[in-house]
């Protein structure tokens, strides 16, 4: 069509504008300081004690072989030194701690 111009074709000016904005953004990002980055020493990781297995070695019974009866091997001395109260069917370190706490609460 003769006599028409591309003045009302908005796609062409928008693509030029978008290209200009992207180019300006790239130039601004690349125009950082020429100073080398400062190196910061990495903080030393906190020192933790060696991992424990959760088995209290003071109660291990060396008279029993672990492969024969592991429960008695691990708990032998505790079983020999701890008396299960007559009113309980079982007794473990948590029960012992609870009893000691109850005694302390009654005293204070």
TORTORKOL-832035 format. One record per residue (C-alpha): x, y, z; residue number from 1; residue in one letter. Coordinates in nm, 4 decimals. Layout:
<recs>
<rec><x>X</x><y>Y</y><z>Z</z><nr>NUM</nr><rest>a</rest></rec>
...
</recs>
This chain:
<recs>
<rec><x>0.0000</x><y>0.0000</y><z>0.0000</z><nr>1</nr><rest>x</rest></rec>
<rec><x>0.1388</x><y>0.3297</y><z>-0.1054</z><nr>2</nr><rest>x</rest></rec>
<rec><x>0.1321</x><y>0.6268</y><z>0.1257</z><nr>3</nr><rest>x</rest></rec>
<rec><x>0.1469</x><y>0.4255</y><z>0.4445</z><nr>4</nr><rest>x</rest></rec>
<rec><x>0.4371</x><y>0.4440</y><z>0.6771</z><nr>5</nr><rest>x</rest></rec>
<rec><x>0.5618</x><y>0.2226</y><z>0.9515</z><nr>6</nr><rest>x</rest></rec>
<rec><x>0.5020</x><y>0.4951</y><z>1.2093</z><nr>7</nr><rest>x</rest></rec>
<rec><x>0.2187</x><y>0.2982</y><z>1.3709</z><nr>8</nr><rest>x</rest></rec>
<rec><x>0.4037</x><y>-0.0324</y><z>1.3708</z><nr>9</nr><rest>x</rest></rec>
<rec><x>0.4943</x><y>-0.0562</y><z>1.7401</z><nr>10</nr><rest>x</rest></rec>
<rec><x>0.6978</x><y>-0.3748</y><z>1.7150</z><nr>11</nr><rest>x</rest></rec>
<rec><x>0.9991</x><y>-0.2125</y><z>1.5539</z><nr>12</nr><rest>x</rest></rec>
<rec><x>1.0537</x><y>0.0669</y><z>1.8088</z><nr>13</nr><rest>x</rest></rec>
<rec><x>0.9907</x><y>-0.1725</y><z>2.1033</z><nr>14</nr><rest>x</rest></rec>
<rec><x>1.2525</x><y>-0.4194</y><z>1.9839</z><nr>15</nr><rest>x</rest></rec>
<rec><x>1.5054</x><y>-0.1358</y><z>1.9507</z><nr>16</nr><rest>x</rest></rec>
<rec><x>1.4198</x><y>-0.0135</y><z>2.3009</z><nr>17</nr><rest>x</rest></rec>
<rec><x>1.4499</x><y>-0.3623</y><z>2.4446</z><nr>18</nr><rest>x</rest></rec>
<rec><x>1.7875</x><y>-0.4107</y><z>2.2775</z><nr>19</nr><rest>x</rest></rec>
<rec><x>1.9103</x><y>-0.0778</y><z>2.4156</z><nr>20</nr><rest>x</rest></rec>
<rec><x>1.7984</x><y>-0.1656</y><z>2.7727</z><nr>21</nr><rest>x</rest></rec>
<rec><x>1.9625</x><y>-0.5068</y><z>2.7600</z><nr>22</nr><rest>x</rest></rec>
<rec><x>2.2839</x><y>-0.3598</y><z>2.6198</z><nr>23</nr><rest>x</rest></rec>
<rec><x>2.2941</x><y>-0.0892</y><z>2.8881</z><nr>24</nr><rest>x</rest></rec>
<rec><x>2.2395</x><y>-0.3510</y><z>3.1564</z><nr>25</nr><rest>x</rest></rec>
<rec><x>2.5239</x><y>-0.5643</y><z>3.0270</z><nr>26</nr><rest>x</rest></rec>
<rec><x>2.7584</x><y>-0.2668</y><z>3.0097</z><nr>27</nr><rest>x</rest></rec>
<rec><x>2.6675</x><y>-0.1594</y><z>3.3634</z><nr>28</nr><rest>x</rest></rec>
<rec><x>2.7268</x><y>-0.5119</y><z>3.4928</z><nr>29</nr><rest>x</rest></rec>
<rec><x>3.0650</x><y>-0.5400</y><z>3.3250</z><nr>30</nr><rest>x</rest></rec>
<rec><x>3.1840</x><y>-0.1964</y><z>3.4309</z><nr>31</nr><rest>x</rest></rec>
<rec><x>3.2752</x><y>-0.3037</y><z>3.7856</z><nr>32</nr><rest>x</rest></rec>
<rec><x>3.5872</x><y>-0.1957</y><z>3.9669</z><nr>33</nr><rest>x</rest></rec>
<rec><x>3.9235</x><y>-0.3125</y><z>3.8373</z><nr>34</nr><rest>x</rest></rec>
<rec><x>4.0392</x><y>-0.3800</y><z>4.1935</z><nr>35</nr><rest>x</rest></rec>
<rec><x>4.1006</x><y>-0.7521</y><z>4.2533</z><nr>36</nr><rest>x</rest></rec>
<rec><x>3.8552</x><y>-0.9130</y><z>4.4943</z><nr>37</nr><rest>x</rest></rec>
<rec><x>3.9682</x><y>-0.9389</y><z>4.8534</z><nr>38</nr><rest>x</rest></rec>
<rec><x>4.0178</x><y>-1.2911</y><z>4.9767</z><nr>39</nr><rest>x</rest></rec>
<rec><x>3.8700</x><y>-1.3756</y><z>5.3102</z><nr>40</nr><rest>x</rest></rec>
<rec><x>4.0006</x><y>-1.6719</y><z>5.5033</z><nr>41</nr><rest>x</rest></rec>
<rec><x>3.7382</x><y>-1.9380</y><z>5.5584</z><nr>42</nr><rest>x</rest></rec>
<rec><x>3.6365</x><y>-1.9677</y><z>5.9216</z><nr>43</nr><rest>x</rest></rec>
<rec><x>3.7721</x><y>-2.2707</y><z>6.1009</z><nr>44</nr><rest>x</rest></rec>
<rec><x>3.5018</x><y>-2.5312</y><z>6.1576</z><nr>45</nr><rest>x</rest></rec>
<rec><x>3.4048</x><y>-2.5793</y><z>6.5218</z><nr>46</nr><rest>x</rest></rec>
<rec><x>3.5875</x><y>-2.8571</y><z>6.6946</z><nr>47</nr><rest>x</rest></rec>
<rec><x>3.3584</x><y>-3.1312</y><z>6.8112</z><nr>48</nr><rest>x</rest></rec>
<rec><x>3.4500</x><y>-3.4120</y><z>7.0452</z><nr>49</nr><rest>x</rest></rec>
<rec><x>3.4924</x><y>-3.7502</y><z>6.8894</z><nr>50</nr><rest>x</rest></rec>
<rec><x>3.1680</x><y>-3.9281</y><z>6.8246</z><nr>51</nr><rest>x</rest></rec>
<rec><x>3.0548</x><y>-4.1654</y><z>7.0930</z><nr>52</nr><rest>x</rest></rec>
<rec><x>2.8624</x><y>-4.4831</y><z>7.0344</z><nr>53</nr><rest>x</rest></rec>
<rec><x>2.6120</x><y>-4.4336</y><z>7.3153</z><nr>54</nr><rest>x</rest></rec>
<rec><x>2.7340</x><y>-4.7447</y><z>7.4930</z><nr>55</nr><rest>x</rest></rec>
<rec><x>2.8641</x><y>-4.6693</y><z>7.8408</z><nr>56</nr><rest>x</rest></rec>
<rec><x>3.1865</x><y>-4.8681</y><z>7.8534</z><nr>57</nr><rest>x</rest></rec>
<rec><x>3.1964</x><y>-4.8808</y><z>8.2336</z><nr>58</nr><rest>x</rest></rec>
<rec><x>2.9202</x><y>-5.1428</y><z>8.2293</z><nr>59</nr><rest>x</rest></rec>
<rec><x>3.0804</x><y>-5.3750</y><z>7.9726</z><nr>60</nr><rest>x</rest></rec>
<rec><x>3.1357</x><y>-5.7220</y><z>8.1140</z><nr>61</nr><rest>x</rest></rec>
<rec><x>3.4654</x><y>-5.8551</y><z>7.9815</z><nr>62</nr><rest>x</rest></rec>
<rec><x>3.3968</x><y>-6.2046</y><z>8.1147</z><nr>63</nr><rest>x</rest></rec>
<rec><x>3.1330</x><y>-6.2592</y><z>7.8446</z><nr>64</nr><rest>x</rest></rec>
<rec><x>3.2274</x><y>-6.2776</y><z>7.4783</z><nr>65</nr><rest>x</rest></rec>
<rec><x>3.0368</x><y>-6.0273</y><z>7.2617</z><nr>66</nr><rest>x</rest></rec>
<rec><x>2.9585</x><y>-6.2867</y><z>6.9946</z><nr>67</nr><rest>x</rest></rec>
<rec><x>2.8084</x><y>-6.5233</y><z>7.2549</z><nr>68</nr><rest>x</rest></rec>
<rec><x>2.5686</x><y>-6.2832</y><z>7.4319</z><nr>69</nr><rest>x</rest></rec>
<rec><x>2.5964</x><y>-5.9203</y><z>7.3243</z><nr>70</nr><rest>x</rest></rec>
<rec><x>2.3266</x><y>-5.7973</y><z>7.5651</z><nr>71</nr><rest>x</rest></rec>
<rec><x>2.5055</x><y>-5.9467</y><z>7.8650</z><nr>72</nr><rest>x</rest></rec>
<rec><x>2.8426</x><y>-5.8288</y><z>7.7299</z><nr>73</nr><rest>x</rest></rec>
<rec><x>2.7236</x><y>-5.4673</y><z>7.7051</z><nr>74</nr><rest>x</rest></rec>
<rec><x>2.5057</x><y>-5.4591</y><z>8.0193</z><nr>75</nr><rest>x</rest></rec>
<rec><x>2.6659</x><y>-5.7227</y><z>8.2417</z><nr>76</nr><rest>x</rest></rec>
<rec><x>2.8152</x><y>-5.4967</y><z>8.5067</z><nr>77</nr><rest>x</rest></rec>
<rec><x>2.5051</x><y>-5.2765</y><z>8.5189</z><nr>78</nr><rest>x</rest></rec>
<rec><x>2.2822</x><y>-5.5820</y><z>8.5661</z><nr>79</nr><rest>x</rest></rec>
<rec><x>2.5112</x><y>-5.7108</y><z>8.8431</z><nr>80</nr><rest>x</rest></rec>
<rec><x>2.5346</x><y>-5.3766</y><z>9.0267</z><nr>81</nr><rest>x</rest></rec>
<rec><x>2.1757</x><y>-5.2499</y><z>8.9951</z><nr>82</nr><rest>x</rest></rec>
<rec><x>1.8894</x><y>-5.3898</y><z>9.1971</z><nr>83</nr><rest>x</rest></rec>
<rec><x>1.5465</x><y>-5.3839</y><z>9.0332</z><nr>84</nr><rest>x</rest></rec>
<rec><x>1.2909</x><y>-5.2536</y><z>9.2856</z><nr>85</nr><rest>x</rest></rec>
<rec><x>1.0299</x><y>-5.5064</y><z>9.3946</z><nr>86</nr><rest>x</rest></rec>
<rec><x>0.7414</x><y>-5.2850</y><z>9.2794</z><nr>87</nr><rest>x</rest></rec>
<rec><x>0.8674</x><y>-5.2618</y><z>8.9205</z><nr>88</nr><rest>x</rest></rec>
<rec><x>0.8823</x><y>-5.5081</y><z>8.6354</z><nr>89</nr><rest>x</rest></rec>
<rec><x>1.1790</x><y>-5.3321</y><z>8.4744</z><nr>90</nr><rest>x</rest></rec>
<rec><x>1.4376</x><y>-5.0762</y><z>8.5744</z><nr>91</nr><rest>x</rest></rec>
<rec><x>1.6679</x><y>-4.8766</y><z>8.3473</z><nr>92</nr><rest>x</rest></rec>
<rec><x>1.8882</x><y>-4.5660</y><z>8.3817</z><nr>93</nr><rest>x</rest></rec>
<rec><x>1.5873</x><y>-4.3411</y><z>8.3102</z><nr>94</nr><rest>x</rest></rec>
<rec><x>1.3947</x><y>-4.4982</y><z>8.5971</z><nr>95</nr><rest>x</rest></rec>
<rec><x>1.6981</x><y>-4.4574</y><z>8.8214</z><nr>96</nr><rest>x</rest></rec>
<rec><x>1.7245</x><y>-4.0903</y><z>8.7234</z><nr>97</nr><rest>x</rest></rec>
<rec><x>1.3535</x><y>-4.0380</y><z>8.7878</z><nr>98</nr><rest>x</rest></rec>
<rec><x>1.3800</x><y>-4.1943</y><z>9.1348</z><nr>99</nr><rest>x</rest></rec>
<rec><x>1.6793</x><y>-3.9763</y><z>9.2249</z><nr>100</nr><rest>x</rest></rec>
<rec><x>1.4921</x><y>-3.6673</y><z>9.1010</z><nr>101</nr><rest>x</rest></rec>
<rec><x>1.1843</x><y>-3.7548</y><z>9.3080</z><nr>102</nr><rest>x</rest></rec>
<rec><x>1.4035</x><y>-3.7906</y><z>9.6193</z><nr>103</nr><rest>x</rest></rec>
<rec><x>1.5622</x><y>-3.4500</y><z>9.5525</z><nr>104</nr><rest>x</rest></rec>
<rec><x>1.2199</x><y>-3.2885</y><z>9.5026</z><nr>105</nr><rest>x</rest></rec>
<rec><x>1.0911</x><y>-3.4311</y><z>9.8307</z><nr>106</nr><rest>x</rest></rec>
<rec><x>1.3961</x><y>-3.3037</y><z>10.0202</z><nr>107</nr><rest>x</rest></rec>
<rec><x>1.3729</x><y>-2.9473</y><z>9.8892</z><nr>108</nr><rest>x</rest></rec>
</recs>
